Amino acid sequence: MMSGMTAKAKIAVSLPVELVERAQQAVAEGRASSVSAYVADALVQKTKLDDLASLLGEMLAETGGPLISEEAAEADRALGR
């Protein structure tokens, strides 16, 4: 979990049945302590991805935008892809 996340708020959400079943399965298999914990972890992960996307946008804006295809190809070669 993200640091400083000790206060809790109770909310009601509607989710697709399949997602609820998968969360319940995670609890049954011991991969989550509760459905609430499973959903909270998913929200933490989504928040991190959103933060990274925002940071990437800022970095691209500061460096002149996204890589052009030649730059991307050079980076792939350098990384052995």
Secondary structure, DSSP 8 states (H G I E B T S, - for coil): --TT------------HHHHHHHHHHHHTTS-S-HHHHHHHHHHHHHHHHHHHHHHHHHHHHHTSS--HHHHHHHHHHTT-
